[in-house]
């Protein structure tokens, strides 16, 4: 059982078909996952969305998969409902 918060930095590549990218921190807590991130336009990085925070309760998480590759490791979070991740830019509902 998770008794303390664990933080993991992450990126959201290819947001809005590659026109933007996101980065942030994911915290795992006993209640679920908390995503704290910011999206900025990819070309110059000047326009930023502001920091967003999204809580994903543990019962809403269907699966978490870690895919290791040569150049990057991907963490894929699947929710039980599309509504759960609707505020995350770049989600592939």
Secondary structure, 3 states (H helix, E strand, C coil): CCCCCEEEEEEEEEECCCCEEEEEEEEEECCEEEEEEEEEECCCCCCECCCEEEEEEHHHEEEEEEEECCCCEEEEEEECCHHHHCCCCCCCC
